[in-house]
Amino acid sequence: MVTANHQNLVAILQASLTPVVLISGVGLLLLSMTNRIARPLDRIRFLGKELKTASQQDQPFYFRQIQILYNRCFLLQKAIFAASISIISATIIILLIFLMTIYSVNLYFMIDVVFIVGLLALMVSLIYFMNDIQESLKSVQVEMSRLKINYPEINKL
């Protein structure tokens, strides 16, 4: 025999499934972004050391590369922040569902608003992430121009 408390628990778990899946998916995206930001940070440190001994002719290249890498870090920072907002929104939804079920209050409007905020934050995060990928291609273009390699596909970036 299923009691009312068990039915409430089942309802909470069922309603929480979507936000939990959202947390898992965005969490993997967040992991990718945090791994991705480490590379330009390390590269900036390396180029900073190289810049100290670089010739006058090579210094503009190093400055341009550092500028691109810094911009990538900025984009990834914004992407990570927005993805984190999305995860926070999903956890708030789970809390609201729990409160709604336990105390029998109507919080549907709040859940809708928080869910929309979470999805918008995810969209913003992905836009910043795509911009980072585009910016990383600019870095390759700068390197190819320094090496005086003229490949038409690279010049289209």
N, C-alpha and C positions, 0 to 999 in steps of 0.2 A: 504494500500500500504506500503510495507516494503522498507525503504530507505537503502542506502549503509551503513550508520552509524549503523543502526540496524543489518544489516547482519554481519558487523564486530564485533559488540558486541556479537551476537549469536555465531560466530566462536570462539571468545575468550573464552566464557563460556564453549563451548563444548570441546575445546582443553585443558582447565584447569581442567576438571573433574578428569582425572586420577591422576594428582599431588595432588589434593585436597583429593581424597580418600586415597592416600598414606600418606598424612599428618595425616589424621584421624586415620588410622590404626597404624602407627608408634607412634602417640601421645598416644594411649591406651597402647601400649607396653612400652613407656617411663613412663607412669603413674605407670604401674606395677613394673618397675625397680626402680623407685624412692621410691615407697612404700617398696619394697624389701630391699633396702639398709639401711633403717632406723632400721630394726631389728638387723643386726649384729653390727651396730654402738652402739645401746643401750646395746646390750649384751657385747660388749667390755668394755664399761663403768662399767657395773655391775661386770664383772669378774675382772677388775682392782681393784675395791674396795674389792672384795672377796680375791684377791691375797695378800693384805696387812695382812690379819689375817689367811691366809692358813698355814697349817703345811708344813714342808719341804717335806714330802711325797707327798702332793697334789700340790705343786707348779709346777712341770713339766706338770701336767694336765692342769692347768690354762694357763701356757705359750703356750702349744700346741693349746689349744682352741682359745686363743687370736690370735695366728699366723694364724690359719685357718680362723677365722673371718675377720682378716685384709686382707687376701688374697681374700676373698669373696668381701670385699668392693672395693678392687683394681679392680677385674674383673667387678663388677657392674659399677664402675666409667668409665671404658673403654667402657662398653656396652652403658651406657647413653651418653657418648661423641659421639660414632659412630651413635647411633640413632638420636642424635641431628644434626649431619652432614647430615643424610638422610633427615630430615625435612627441613633443610636449602637448600639442593639441590632441593627439591620439590618446595620450594617457589621461588628459582631462576628460575626454569623452568617456573613457572607461569609468572614471570616478563618478561622472554625472549619471551614467547608466546605473551604477551601483546605488547611488543615493536615491535615484528615481524609483528603483525597485524596492529598496529597503523601506523607504519612508512614504512611498505611494504619492509622490509629488510629480507634477507635470513639468519636466525639464526639456521637452522635445525641441522647443525653439532654441534654447542654449546649445543643445547638442548639434542642431543644424548649423548654427553660427560657428561653433568651434570646428566642426568638420569642414566647413567651407574655408575657414582660416587655414586649417592644416593642409588642405589641397592646394590653396593658393601659395602657401609657403613652399610646398613641394615643387610647384611649377616655377616659382622664382629661383629655387635652388637649382633646378635643371637648366634654366636659362643661363645662370652664372656658370654652371659646369660646362655647358656647350661653348660659352665664350672663352673659357679657359682652354678648351681644346683648340679653338681657332687661334688663340694667342700663342699656343705652343708651336703652331705651324709657322708663325711669324719668326720665331726664334731660329727655325731651320732656314728660313729664307735669308736672314741676316748672316748666318754661318756660311751659306752657299755664296753669297755675294762677297764675303770676306775672302773666301777661297777662290774667287773669280770663276765659279762654276755657273754657267748660264744654261739652265735647263728650263724650257718654256713653262712646264707645269708648275714649277716652284715660283716663277715670277707672277703667276696668277693669284697667289695668296694675298 
